[in-house]
Amino acid sequence: MPFQKKNKLGATSLNEEPFDKSPVCFNVRIGVKEKLKAVPDWKERLRKLVDELIEETGNTSQ
C-alpha cells in the first residue's frame, strides 16, 4: 500500500520550531563523541547550551 500524504497517523515533529537545513558541525577531542552520545537527550541539551552561549555574548542577530 502506498504512503498517503497528510495521513493523520503520520510522523509529527517534536520541536516547536523547524530546524535549519544545514547543520552546525565542529570537531571535538578524541573520545568526546562517544561520551556525548551516552548522555540522555544530548541533542536537545546541547541546543539549549548553544542558545545560552549566544545570549551570554549578546549576539542575537540572524
N, CA, C and O atoms as a Tripos MOL2 file, in Angstrom:
@<TRIPOS>MOLECULE
protein
  248   247    62     0     0
PROTEIN
NO_CHARGES

@<TRIPOS>ATOM
      1 N           0.8440   -1.1770    0.0000 N.3       1 MET1
      2 CA          0.0000    0.0000    0.0000 C.3       1 MET1
      3 C           0.8900    1.2410    0.0000 C.2       1 MET1
      4 O           1.7900    1.3370    0.8340 O.2       1 MET1
      5 N           0.6720    2.1790   -0.8960 N.am      2 PRO2
      6 CA          1.4970    3.3910   -0.9460 C.3       2 PRO2
      7 C           1.1920    4.3230    0.2240 C.2       2 PRO2
      8 O           0.1000    4.3090    0.7930 O.2       2 PRO2
      9 N           2.1850    5.1230    0.5570 N.am      3 PHE3
     10 CA          2.0320    6.0950    1.6470 C.3       3 PHE3
     11 C           1.0740    7.2070    1.2360 C.2       3 PHE3
     12 O           1.1990    7.7670    0.1470 O.2       3 PHE3
     13 N           0.1290    7.5240    2.0950 N.am      4 GLN4
     14 CA         -0.8190    8.6030    1.8180 C.3       4 GLN4
     15 C          -0.3300    9.8880    2.4660 C.2       4 GLN4
     16 O          -0.0400    9.9120    3.6620 O.2       4 GLN4
     17 N          -0.2380   10.9480    1.6870 N.am      5 LYS5
     18 CA          0.1690   12.2350    2.2290 C.3       5 LYS5
     19 C          -0.9200   12.7740    3.1500 C.2       5 LYS5
     20 O          -2.1070   12.5130    2.9590 O.2       5 LYS5
     21 N          -0.4800   13.5410    4.1650 N.am      6 LYS6
     22 CA         -1.3740   14.1600    5.1550 C.3       6 LYS6
     23 C          -2.1650   13.1210    5.9420 C.2       6 LYS6
     24 O          -3.2740   13.3960    6.4000 O.2       6 LYS6
     25 N          -1.5990   11.9340    6.0990 N.am      7 ASN7
     26 CA         -2.2230   10.8840    6.8800 C.3       7 ASN7
     27 C          -2.2210   11.2930    8.3480 C.2       7 ASN7
     28 O          -1.1880   11.7310    8.8530 O.2       7 ASN7
     29 N          -3.3440   11.1650    9.0460 N.am      8 LYS8
     30 CA         -3.4210   11.5940   10.4440 C.3       8 LYS8
     31 C          -2.5530   10.7360   11.3570 C.2       8 LYS8
     32 O          -2.2480   11.1440   12.4780 O.2       8 LYS8
     33 N          -2.1520    9.5600   10.8960 N.am      9 LEU9
     34 CA         -1.2890    8.6910   11.6890 C.3       9 LEU9
     35 C           0.1880    8.8620   11.3360 C.2       9 LEU9
     36 O           1.0280    8.1070   11.8260 O.2       9 LEU9
     37 N           0.5110    9.8320   10.5020 N.am     10 GLY10
     38 CA          1.8870   10.0520   10.0640 C.3      10 GLY10
     39 C           2.7690   10.6110   11.1750 C.2      10 GLY10
     40 O           2.2950   10.9340   12.2640 O.2      10 GLY10
     41 N           4.0320   10.7140   10.8810 N.am     11 ALA11
     42 CA          5.0060   11.2340   11.8440 C.3      11 ALA11
     43 C           4.7420   12.7100   12.1330 C.2      11 ALA11
     44 O           4.3370   13.4660   11.2500 O.2      11 ALA11
     45 N           4.9770   13.1000   13.3710 N.am     12 THR12
     46 CA          4.8300   14.5030   13.7660 C.3      12 THR12
     47 C           6.1350   14.9870   14.3780 C.2      12 THR12
     48 O           6.8920   14.2000   14.9460 O.2      12 THR12
     49 N           6.3920   16.2680   14.2610 N.am     13 SER13
     50 CA          7.6080   16.8650   14.7940 C.3      13 SER13
     51 C           7.4760   17.0680   16.2990 C.2      13 SER13
     52 O           6.4050   17.4190   16.7940 O.2      13 SER13
     53 N           8.5720   16.8450   17.0250 N.am     14 LEU14
     54 CA          8.5600   17.0250   18.4770 C.3      14 LEU14
     55 C           9.0030   18.4190   18.8900 C.2      14 LEU14
     56 O           8.8000   18.8140   20.0380 O.2      14 LEU14
     57 N           9.6060   19.1720   17.9750 N.am     15 ASN15
     58 CA         10.0910   20.5010   18.3100 C.3      15 ASN15
     59 C           9.0900   21.5630   17.8590 C.2      15 ASN15
     60 O           8.3230   21.3520   16.9200 O.2      15 ASN15
     61 N           9.1100   22.7070   18.5430 N.am     16 GLU16
     62 CA          8.1850   23.7870   18.2280 C.3      16 GLU16
     63 C           8.5930   24.5220   16.9580 C.2      16 GLU16
     64 O           7.7390   24.9000   16.1570 O.2      16 GLU16
     65 N           9.8830   24.7230   16.7730 N.am     17 GLU17
     66 CA         10.4020   25.4640   15.6300 C.3      17 GLU17
     67 C          11.1220   24.5120   14.6810 C.2      17 GLU17
     68 O          11.7450   23.5480   15.1260 O.2      17 GLU17
     69 N          11.0410   24.7720   13.3880 N.am     18 PRO18
     70 CA         11.7660   23.9100   12.4470 C.3      18 PRO18
     71 C          13.2810   24.1200   12.5650 C.2      18 PRO18
     72 O          13.7440   25.1990   12.9330 O.2      18 PRO18
     73 N          14.0270   23.0860   12.2510 N.am     19 PHE19
     74 CA         15.4830   23.1780   12.2890 C.3      19 PHE19
     75 C          15.9970   23.7420   10.9780 C.2      19 PHE19
     76 O          15.3420   23.6530    9.9390 O.2      19 PHE19
     77 N          17.1910   24.3280   11.0510 N.am     20 ASP20
     78 CA         17.8690   24.8270    9.8590 C.3      20 ASP20
     79 C          18.2280   23.6330    8.9750 C.2      20 ASP20
     80 O          18.5340   22.5540    9.4820 O.2      20 ASP20
     81 N          18.1930   23.8200    7.6730 N.am     21 LYS21
     82 CA         18.5010   22.7290    6.7350 C.3      21 LYS21
     83 C          19.9730   22.3230    6.7860 C.2      21 LYS21
     84 O          20.3020   21.1580    6.5620 O.2      21 LYS21
     85 N          20.8580   23.2740    7.0780 N.am     22 SER22
     86 CA         22.2820   22.9590    7.1330 C.3      22 SER22
     87 C          22.7350   22.8840    8.5950 C.2      22 SER22
     88 O          22.5620   23.8490    9.3400 O.2      22 SER22
     89 N          23.3100   21.7550    9.0120 N.am     23 PRO23
     90 CA         23.7170   21.5840   10.4040 C.3      23 PRO23
     91 C          24.9920   22.3530   10.7450 C.2      23 PRO23
     92 O          25.7680   22.7170    9.8620 O.2      23 PRO23
     93 N          25.1920   22.5920   12.0370 N.am     24 VAL24
     94 CA         26.4310   23.1830   12.5410 C.3      24 VAL24
     95 C          27.3320   22.0150   12.9480 C.2      24 VAL24
     96 O          26.9250   21.1530   13.7260 O.2      24 VAL24
     97 N          28.5290   21.9930   12.4290 N.am     25 CYS25
     98 CA         29.4580   20.8950   12.7180 C.3      25 CYS25
     99 C          30.7460   21.4620   13.3090 C.2      25 CYS25
    100 O          31.2120   22.5270   12.9030 O.2      25 CYS25
    101 N          31.3100   20.7430   14.2660 N.am     26 PHE26
    102 CA         32.6010   21.1440   14.8290 C.3      26 PHE26
    103 C          33.3340   19.9100   15.3210 C.2      26 PHE26
    104 O          32.7250   18.8910   15.6470 O.2      26 PHE26
    105 N          34.6460   20.0200   15.3680 N.am     27 ASN27
    106 CA         35.4940   18.9120   15.7970 C.3      27 ASN27
    107 C          35.6200   18.8990   17.3110 C.2      27 ASN27
    108 O          35.6330   19.9470   17.9570 O.2      27 ASN27
    109 N          35.7130   17.7010   17.8640 N.am     28 VAL28
    110 CA         35.9040   17.5240   19.3030 C.3      28 VAL28
    111 C          37.1170   16.6360   19.5280 C.2      28 VAL28
    112 O          37.6140   15.9870   18.6080 O.2      28 VAL28
    113 N          37.5750   16.6220   20.7490 N.am     29 ARG29
    114 CA         38.7340   15.8020   21.0920 C.3      29 ARG29
    115 C          38.3660   14.3170   21.0220 C.2      29 ARG29
    116 O          37.1900   13.9560   21.0680 O.2      29 ARG29
    117 N          39.3610   13.4850   20.9130 N.am     30 ILE30
    118 CA         39.1580   12.0390   20.8220 C.3      30 ILE30
    119 C          38.3950   11.5440   22.0460 C.2      30 ILE30
    120 O          38.7450   11.8740   23.1790 O.2      30 ILE30
    121 N          37.3640   10.7610   21.8160 N.am     31 GLY31
    122 CA         36.5750   10.1640   22.8910 C.3      31 GLY31
    123 C          35.3590   10.9660   23.2940 C.2      31 GLY31
    124 O          34.4610   10.4270   23.9420 O.2      31 GLY31
    125 N          35.2990   12.2320   22.9350 N.am     32 VAL32
    126 CA         34.1800   13.0880   23.3460 C.3      32 VAL32
    127 C          32.8820   12.6630   22.6630 C.2      32 VAL32
    128 O          31.8240   12.6690   23.2910 O.2      32 VAL32
    129 N          32.9520   12.3010   21.4050 N.am     33 LYS33
    130 CA         31.7540   11.9420   20.6440 C.3      33 LYS33
    131 C          31.0120   10.7740   21.3050 C.2      33 LYS33
    132 O          29.7930   10.8320   21.4670 O.2      33 LYS33
    133 N          31.7250    9.7340   21.6810 N.am     34 GLU34
    134 CA         31.1030    8.5670   22.3050 C.3      34 GLU34
    135 C          30.5090    8.9210   23.6660 C.2      34 GLU34
    136 O          29.4180    8.4690   24.0120 O.2      34 GLU34
    137 N          31.2400    9.7390   24.4400 N.am     35 LYS35
    138 CA         30.7360   10.1470   25.7510 C.3      35 LYS35
    139 C          29.4890   11.0020   25.6100 C.2      35 LYS35
    140 O          28.5460   10.8590   26.3880 O.2      35 LYS35
    141 N          29.4770   11.8920   24.6220 N.am     36 LEU36
    142 CA         28.3330   12.7660   24.4020 C.3      36 LEU36
    143 C          27.0980   11.9610   24.0260 C.2      36 LEU36
    144 O          26.0060   12.2290   24.5260 O.2      36 LEU36
    145 N          27.2630   10.9810   23.1540 N.am     37 LYS37
    146 CA         26.1310   10.1640   22.7330 C.3      37 LYS37
    147 C          25.5670    9.3240   23.8650 C.2      37 LYS37
    148 O          24.4340    8.8540   23.7690 O.2      37 LYS37
    149 N          26.3250    9.1220   24.9320 N.am     38 ALA38
    150 CA         25.8520    8.3680   26.0890 C.3      38 ALA38
    151 C          24.9970    9.2240   27.0240 C.2      38 ALA38
    152 O          24.3400    8.6910   27.9180 O.2      38 ALA38
    153 N          24.9990   10.5350   26.8300 N.am     39 VAL39
    154 CA         24.2230   11.4460   27.6720 C.3      39 VAL39
    155 C          22.7650   11.4220   27.2030 C.2      39 VAL39
    156 O          22.5020   11.6010   26.0140 O.2      39 VAL39
    157 N          21.8140   11.2040   28.1190 N.am     40 PRO40
    158 CA         20.4050   11.1940   27.7220 C.3      40 PRO40
    159 C          19.9730   12.5520   27.1630 C.2      40 PRO40
    160 O          20.3110   13.5940   27.7260 O.2      40 PRO40
    161 N          19.2300   12.5390   26.0610 N.am     41 ASP41
    162 CA         18.6830   13.7410   25.4320 C.3      41 ASP41
    163 C          19.7800   14.7530   25.1120 C.2      41 ASP41
    164 O          19.5900   15.9570   25.2870 O.2      41 ASP41
    165 N          20.9300   14.2640   24.6420 N.am     42 TRP42
    166 CA         22.0930   15.1370   24.4450 C.3      42 TRP42
    167 C          21.8890   16.1960   23.3720 C.2      42 TRP42
    168 O          22.4180   17.3010   23.4950 O.2      42 TRP42
    169 N          21.1430   15.8890   22.3350 N.am     43 LYS43
    170 CA         20.9680   16.8650   21.2560 C.3      43 LYS43
    171 C          20.1830   18.0840   21.7340 C.2      43 LYS43
    172 O          20.5740   19.2230   21.4790 O.2      43 LYS43
    173 N          19.0870   17.8370   22.4190 N.am     44 GLU44
    174 CA         18.2740   18.9650   22.8890 C.3      44 GLU44
    175 C          19.0170   19.7580   23.9570 C.2      44 GLU44
    176 O          18.9280   20.9860   23.9890 O.2      44 GLU44
    177 N          19.7480   19.0720   24.8320 N.am     45 ARG45
    178 CA         20.5240   19.7700   25.8600 C.3      45 ARG45
    179 C          21.6310   20.6180   25.2450 C.2      45 ARG45
    180 O          21.9010   21.7220   25.7190 O.2      45 ARG45
    181 N          22.2680   20.1160   24.2020 N.am     46 LEU46
    182 CA         23.3130   20.8730   23.5160 C.3      46 LEU46
    183 C          22.7240   22.0960   22.8170 C.2      46 LEU46
    184 O          23.3350   23.1650   22.8120 O.2      46 LEU46
    185 N          21.5370   21.9400   22.2280 N.am     47 ARG47
    186 CA         20.8720   23.0890   21.5920 C.3      47 ARG47
    187 C          20.6040   24.1960   22.6190 C.2      47 ARG47
    188 O          20.7910   25.3770   22.3260 O.2      47 ARG47
    189 N          20.1720   23.8130   23.8080 N.am     48 LYS48
    190 CA         19.9120   24.8040   24.8660 C.3      48 LYS48
    191 C          21.2030   25.4960   25.2900 C.2      48 LYS48
    192 O          21.2130   26.7060   25.5150 O.2      48 LYS48
    193 N          22.2850   24.7400   25.3990 N.am     49 LEU49
    194 CA         23.5760   25.3390   25.7510 C.3      49 LEU49
    195 C          24.0480   26.3240   24.6930 C.2      49 LEU49
    196 O          24.6150   27.3660   25.0210 O.2      49 LEU49
    197 N          23.8160   26.0020   23.4310 N.am     50 VAL50
    198 CA         24.1950   26.9110   22.3480 C.3      50 VAL50
    199 C          23.3780   28.1950   22.4440 C.2      50 VAL50
    200 O          23.9190   29.2880   22.2800 O.2      50 VAL50
    201 N          22.0750   28.0690   22.7070 N.am     51 ASP51
    202 CA         21.2250   29.2540   22.8710 C.3      51 ASP51
    203 C          21.7210   30.1230   24.0310 C.2      51 ASP51
    204 O          21.7490   31.3490   23.9210 O.2      51 ASP51
    205 N          22.1100   29.4910   25.1370 N.am     52 GLU52
    206 CA         22.6390   30.2260   26.2940 C.3      52 GLU52
    207 C          23.9410   30.9360   25.9430 C.2      52 GLU52
    208 O          24.1520   32.0820   26.3420 O.2      52 GLU52
    209 N          24.8090   30.2640   25.2030 N.am     53 LEU53
    210 CA         26.0810   30.8630   24.8000 C.3      53 LEU53
    211 C          25.8400   32.1020   23.9530 C.2      53 LEU53
    212 O          26.5070   33.1210   24.1310 O.2      53 LEU53
    213 N          24.8990   32.0190   23.0430 N.am     54 ILE54
    214 CA         24.5760   33.1590   22.1840 C.3      54 ILE54
    215 C          24.0190   34.3150   23.0200 C.2      54 ILE54
    216 O          24.3760   35.4720   22.7970 O.2      54 ILE54
    217 N          23.1510   34.0030   23.9720 N.am     55 GLU55
    218 CA         22.5860   35.0490   24.8340 C.3      55 GLU55
    219 C          23.6670   35.7150   25.6800 C.2      55 GLU55
    220 O          23.6460   36.9320   25.8610 O.2      55 GLU55
    221 N          24.6100   34.9290   26.2010 N.am     56 GLU56
    222 CA         25.6920   35.4590   27.0310 C.3      56 GLU56
    223 C          26.5490   36.4690   26.2640 C.2      56 GLU56
    224 O          26.9840   37.4800   26.8150 O.2      56 GLU56
    225 N          26.7790   36.1790   24.9970 N.am     57 THR57
    226 CA         27.6370   37.0660   24.2130 C.3      57 THR57
    227 C          26.8790   38.2550   23.6790 C.2      57 THR57
    228 O          27.4830   39.2030   23.1760 O.2      57 THR57
    229 N          25.5460   38.2210   23.7820 N.am     58 GLY58
    230 CA         24.7450   39.3340   23.3050 C.3      58 GLY58
    231 C          24.6030   39.3740   21.8060 C.2      58 GLY58
    232 O          24.1360   40.3740   21.2600 O.2      58 GLY58
    233 N          24.9900   38.3190   21.1260 N.am     59 ASN59
    234 CA         24.9090   38.2500   19.6750 C.3      59 ASN59
    235 C          23.5890   37.5860   19.2970 C.2      59 ASN59
    236 O          23.5180   36.3610   19.1910 O.2      59 ASN59
    237 N          22.5510   38.3820   19.0950 N.am     60 THR60
    238 CA         21.2520   37.8320   18.7590 C.3      60 THR60
    239 C          20.8660   38.1030   17.3240 C.2      60 THR60
    240 O          19.7390   37.8040   16.9290 O.2      60 THR60
    241 N          21.7740   38.6670   16.5210 N.am     61 SER61
    242 CA         21.4520   38.9320   15.1190 C.3      61 SER61
    243 C          21.3850   37.6330   14.3390 C.2      61 SER61
    244 O          22.0430   36.6510   14.6820 O.2      61 SER61
    245 N          20.5790   37.6400   13.2820 N.am     62 GLN62
    246 CA         20.4390   36.4200   12.4870 C.3      62 GLN62
    247 C          20.9190   36.6080   11.1160 C.2      62 GLN62
    248 O          20.8730   35.6770   10.3120 O.2      62 GLN62
@<TRIPOS>BOND
     1     1     2 1
     2     2     3 1
     3     3     4 2
     4     3     5 am
     5     5     6 1
     6     6     7 1
     7     7     8 2
     8     7     9 am
     9     9    10 1
    10    10    11 1
    11    11    12 2
    12    11    13 am
    13    13    14 1
    14    14    15 1
    15    15    16 2
    16    15    17 am
    17    17    18 1
    18    18    19 1
    19    19    20 2
    20    19    21 am
    21    21    22 1
    22    22    23 1
    23    23    24 2
    24    23    25 am
    25    25    26 1
    26    26    27 1
    27    27    28 2
    28    27    29 am
    29    29    30 1
    30    30    31 1
    31    31    32 2
    32    31    33 am
    33    33    34 1
    34    34    35 1
    35    35    36 2
    36    35    37 am
    37    37    38 1
    38    38    39 1
    39    39    40 2
    40    39    41 am
    41    41    42 1
    42    42    43 1
    43    43    44 2
    44    43    45 am
    45    45    46 1
    46    46    47 1
    47    47    48 2
    48    47    49 am
    49    49    50 1
    50    50    51 1
    51    51    52 2
    52    51    53 am
    53    53    54 1
    54    54    55 1
    55    55    56 2
    56    55    57 am
    57    57    58 1
    58    58    59 1
    59    59    60 2
    60    59    61 am
    61    61    62 1
    62    62    63 1
    63    63    64 2
    64    63    65 am
    65    65    66 1
    66    66    67 1
    67    67    68 2
    68    67    69 am
    69    69    70 1
    70    70    71 1
    71    71    72 2
    72    71    73 am
    73    73    74 1
    74    74    75 1
    75    75    76 2
    76    75    77 am
    77    77    78 1
    78    78    79 1
    79    79    80 2
    80    79    81 am
    81    81    82 1
    82    82    83 1
    83    83    84 2
    84    83    85 am
    85    85    86 1
    86    86    87 1
    87    87    88 2
    88    87    89 am
    89    89    90 1
    90    90    91 1
    91    91    92 2
    92    91    93 am
    93    93    94 1
    94    94    95 1
    95    95    96 2
    96    95    97 am
    97    97    98 1
    98    98    99 1
    99    99   100 2
   100    99   101 am
   101   101   102 1
   102   102   103 1
   103   103   104 2
   104   103   105 am
   105   105   106 1
   106   106   107 1
   107   107   108 2
   108   107   109 am
   109   109   110 1
   110   110   111 1
   111   111   112 2
   112   111   113 am
   113   113   114 1
   114   114   115 1
   115   115   116 2
   116   115   117 am
   117   117   118 1
   118   118   119 1
   119   119   120 2
   120   119   121 am
   121   121   122 1
   122   122   123 1
   123   123   124 2
   124   123   125 am
   125   125   126 1
   126   126   127 1
   127   127   128 2
   128   127   129 am
   129   129   130 1
   130   130   131 1
   131   131   132 2
   132   131   133 am
   133   133   134 1
   134   134   135 1
   135   135   136 2
   136   135   137 am
   137   137   138 1
   138   138   139 1
   139   139   140 2
   140   139   141 am
   141   141   142 1
   142   142   143 1
   143   143   144 2
   144   143   145 am
   145   145   146 1
   146   146   147 1
   147   147   148 2
   148   147   149 am
   149   149   150 1
   150   150   151 1
   151   151   152 2
   152   151   153 am
   153   153   154 1
   154   154   155 1
   155   155   156 2
   156   155   157 am
   157   157   158 1
   158   158   159 1
   159   159   160 2
   160   159   161 am
   161   161   162 1
   162   162   163 1
   163   163   164 2
   164   163   165 am
   165   165   166 1
   166   166   167 1
   167   167   168 2
   168   167   169 am
   169   169   170 1
   170   170   171 1
   171   171   172 2
   172   171   173 am
   173   173   174 1
   174   174   175 1
   175   175   176 2
   176   175   177 am
   177   177   178 1
   178   178   179 1
   179   179   180 2
   180   179   181 am
   181   181   182 1
   182   182   183 1
   183   183   184 2
   184   183   185 am
   185   185   186 1
   186   186   187 1
   187   187   188 2
   188   187   189 am
   189   189   190 1
   190   190   191 1
   191   191   192 2
   192   191   193 am
   193   193   194 1
   194   194   195 1
   195   195   196 2
   196   195   197 am
   197   197   198 1
   198   198   199 1
   199   199   200 2
   200   199   201 am
   201   201   202 1
   202   202   203 1
   203   203   204 2
   204   203   205 am
   205   205   206 1
   206   206   207 1
   207   207   208 2
   208   207   209 am
   209   209   210 1
   210   210   211 1
   211   211   212 2
   212   211   213 am
   213   213   214 1
   214   214   215 1
   215   215   216 2
   216   215   217 am
   217   217   218 1
   218   218   219 1
   219   219   220 2
   220   219   221 am
   221   221   222 1
   222   222   223 1
   223   223   224 2
   224   223   225 am
   225   225   226 1
   226   226   227 1
   227   227   228 2
   228   227   229 am
   229   229   230 1
   230   230   231 1
   231   231   232 2
   232   231   233 am
   233   233   234 1
   234   234   235 1
   235   235   236 2
   236   235   237 am
   237   237   238 1
   238   238   239 1
   239   239   240 2
   240   239   241 am
   241   241   242 1
   242   242   243 1
   243   243   244 2
   244   243   245 am
   245   245   246 1
   246   246   247 1
   247   247   248 2
@<TRIPOS>SUBSTRUCTURE
     1 MET1         2 RESIDUE 1 A MET
     2 PRO2         6 RESIDUE 1 A PRO
     3 PHE3        10 RESIDUE 1 A PHE
     4 GLN4        14 RESIDUE 1 A GLN
     5 LYS5        18 RESIDUE 1 A LYS
     6 LYS6        22 RESIDUE 1 A LYS
     7 ASN7        26 RESIDUE 1 A ASN
     8 LYS8        30 RESIDUE 1 A LYS
     9 LEU9        34 RESIDUE 1 A LEU
    10 GLY10       38 RESIDUE 1 A GLY
    11 ALA11       42 RESIDUE 1 A ALA
    12 THR12       46 RESIDUE 1 A THR
    13 SER13       50 RESIDUE 1 A SER
    14 LEU14       54 RESIDUE 1 A LEU
    15 ASN15       58 RESIDUE 1 A ASN
    16 GLU16       62 RESIDUE 1 A GLU
    17 GLU17       66 RESIDUE 1 A GLU
    18 PRO18       70 RESIDUE 1 A PRO
    19 PHE19       74 RESIDUE 1 A PHE
    20 ASP20       78 RESIDUE 1 A ASP
    21 LYS21       82 RESIDUE 1 A LYS
    22 SER22       86 RESIDUE 1 A SER
    23 PRO23       90 RESIDUE 1 A PRO
    24 VAL24       94 RESIDUE 1 A VAL
    25 CYS25       98 RESIDUE 1 A CYS
    26 PHE26      102 RESIDUE 1 A PHE
    27 ASN27      106 RESIDUE 1 A ASN
    28 VAL28      110 RESIDUE 1 A VAL
    29 ARG29      114 RESIDUE 1 A ARG
    30 ILE30      118 RESIDUE 1 A ILE
    31 GLY31      122 RESIDUE 1 A GLY
    32 VAL32      126 RESIDUE 1 A VAL
    33 LYS33      130 RESIDUE 1 A LYS
    34 GLU34      134 RESIDUE 1 A GLU
    35 LYS35      138 RESIDUE 1 A LYS
    36 LEU36      142 RESIDUE 1 A LEU
    37 LYS37      146 RESIDUE 1 A LYS
    38 ALA38      150 RESIDUE 1 A ALA
    39 VAL39      154 RESIDUE 1 A VAL
    40 PRO40      158 RESIDUE 1 A PRO
    41 ASP41      162 RESIDUE 1 A ASP
    42 TRP42      166 RESIDUE 1 A TRP
    43 LYS43      170 RESIDUE 1 A LYS
    44 GLU44      174 RESIDUE 1 A GLU
    45 ARG45      178 RESIDUE 1 A ARG
    46 LEU46      182 RESIDUE 1 A LEU
    47 ARG47      186 RESIDUE 1 A ARG
    48 LYS48      190 RESIDUE 1 A LYS
    49 LEU49      194 RESIDUE 1 A LEU
    50 VAL50      198 RESIDUE 1 A VAL
    51 ASP51      202 RESIDUE 1 A ASP
    52 GLU52      206 RESIDUE 1 A GLU
    53 LEU53      210 RESIDUE 1 A LEU
    54 ILE54      214 RESIDUE 1 A ILE
    55 GLU55      218 RESIDUE 1 A GLU
    56 GLU56      222 RESIDUE 1 A GLU
    57 THR57      226 RESIDUE 1 A THR
    58 GLY58      230 RESIDUE 1 A GLY
    59 ASN59      234 RESIDUE 1 A ASN
    60 THR60      238 RESIDUE 1 A THR
    61 SER61      242 RESIDUE 1 A SER
    62 GLN62      246 RESIDUE 1 A GLN
